[in-house]
Amino acid sequence: MRSFLFLLILFVAQACTTGGEDGGGGFSGFFPLIIIMALLWLVLLRPQQRRAKNRREMLSKLEVGDEVVMSSGVYGRIASFDEQTVFVDIADNVRVKVTRDSIAERITYHEEWDGDSN
């Protein structure tokens, strides 16, 4: 995908420098730049915004008892929390205090499929 974007940028840059018979004046000089910005938004920025939104939603839906993975890779269960601080039990009688942003993922377990669809 990156090689495609690189080739597209090279193509547009060459089109901007060569100009047409009319000298490339007016809106035609900005058109390739608008295309590049739109492609960069679609390929890079939009997916990043979507991931950030999903992460904010996940952090806002945390509840006591949820199993989580912290950004350090440590698994635990939420014991309590307030606005920015979360207390996570990582073992028997071991509770750590972490920031809410350090929680990377909420773990959900799915029921085992027994093979019978009826």
C-alpha positions as CSV (number, residue, x, y, z in Angstrom):
1,M,0.0,0.0,0.0
2,R,2.8,2.4,0.8
3,S,4.5,1.7,-2.6
4,F,1.2,2.6,-4.3
5,L,1.0,5.9,-2.4
6,F,4.6,6.6,-3.2
7,L,4.0,6.0,-6.9
8,L,0.9,8.1,-6.9
9,I,2.7,11.0,-5.3
10,L,5.5,10.7,-7.9
11,F,2.9,10.7,-10.7
12,V,1.1,13.7,-9.3
13,A,4.3,15.6,-8.7
14,Q,5.4,15.0,-12.3
15,A,2.0,16.1,-13.5
16,C,2.3,19.3,-11.5
17,T,5.7,20.2,-12.8
18,T,5.1,19.4,-16.5
19,G,1.9,21.5,-16.8
20,G,-0.5,21.3,-19.8
21,E,-0.8,23.4,-22.9
22,D,-2.7,26.1,-20.9
23,G,0.3,26.6,-18.6
24,G,-1.3,24.8,-15.6
25,G,-2.9,27.9,-14.2
26,G,-6.0,28.2,-12.1
27,F,-7.6,25.3,-10.3
28,S,-5.8,22.6,-12.3
29,G,-2.6,23.2,-10.2
30,F,-4.4,22.5,-6.9
31,F,-6.3,19.4,-8.1
32,P,-3.5,16.9,-7.7
33,L,-2.7,18.2,-4.2
34,I,-6.4,17.8,-3.2
35,I,-6.3,14.2,-4.5
36,I,-3.2,13.4,-2.5
37,M,-4.7,14.9,0.7
38,A,-7.9,13.0,0.2
39,L,-6.0,9.7,-0.3
40,L,-3.8,10.3,2.8
41,W,-6.9,11.0,4.8
42,L,-8.6,7.8,3.6
43,V,-5.6,5.6,4.0
44,L,-3.9,7.0,7.1
45,L,-6.0,9.3,9.2
46,R,-9.5,7.8,9.0
47,P,-8.5,4.3,10.3
48,Q,-6.4,5.9,13.1
49,Q,-9.5,8.0,14.1
50,R,-11.7,5.0,14.1
51,R,-9.2,3.0,16.3
52,A,-9.0,6.0,18.7
53,K,-12.8,6.2,18.9
54,N,-13.1,2.4,19.6
55,R,-10.5,2.7,22.3
56,R,-12.3,5.6,24.0
57,E,-15.6,3.6,23.9
58,M,-13.8,0.6,25.4
59,L,-12.3,2.6,28.2
60,S,-15.6,4.3,29.0
61,K,-17.4,0.9,29.3
62,L,-15.0,-0.7,31.8
63,E,-16.7,-2.2,34.8
64,V,-15.6,-3.7,38.1
65,G,-14.8,-7.4,37.5
66,D,-13.8,-7.0,33.8
67,E,-10.6,-8.8,32.8
68,V,-8.1,-6.6,31.1
69,V,-4.7,-6.6,29.6
70,M,-2.5,-3.6,30.4
71,S,-0.1,-2.0,27.9
72,S,2.7,-3.7,29.8
73,G,1.3,-7.1,28.9
74,V,0.1,-7.9,32.5
75,Y,-3.3,-9.5,32.7
76,G,-5.7,-8.7,35.6
77,R,-9.2,-8.1,36.8
78,I,-10.5,-4.6,37.7
79,A,-11.2,-4.3,41.4
80,S,-12.3,-0.7,41.5
81,F,-11.7,2.6,39.6
82,D,-12.4,6.3,39.6
83,E,-12.1,8.8,36.8
84,Q,-8.4,8.3,35.8
85,T,-7.2,5.6,38.2
86,V,-7.9,1.8,38.1
87,F,-7.0,-0.7,40.7
88,V,-6.3,-4.1,39.1
89,D,-5.9,-7.4,40.9
90,I,-3.1,-9.3,39.1
91,A,-2.8,-12.2,41.6
92,D,-4.1,-13.3,45.0
93,N,-3.6,-10.4,47.4
94,V,-1.7,-8.3,44.7
95,R,-3.4,-5.1,43.6
96,V,-1.8,-2.5,41.4
97,K,-2.8,1.1,40.8
98,V,-2.6,2.1,37.1
99,T,-4.0,4.9,35.0
100,R,-7.0,4.2,32.9
101,D,-5.0,4.9,29.7
102,S,-2.6,2.1,30.5
103,I,-5.3,-0.5,29.9
104,A,-4.8,-1.8,26.4
105,E,-7.7,-4.2,25.9
106,R,-10.7,-5.7,27.7
107,I,-10.8,-9.5,27.5
108,T,-14.0,-11.1,26.5
109,Y,-14.5,-14.9,26.5
110,H,-16.8,-16.5,24.0
111,E,-18.8,-19.6,24.7
112,E,-17.4,-22.8,23.3
113,W,-19.1,-24.2,20.2
114,D,-20.3,-27.8,20.8
115,G,-20.7,-28.6,17.2
116,D,-24.5,-28.9,17.3
117,S,-26.4,-26.2,15.4
118,N,-29.8,-27.6,16.4
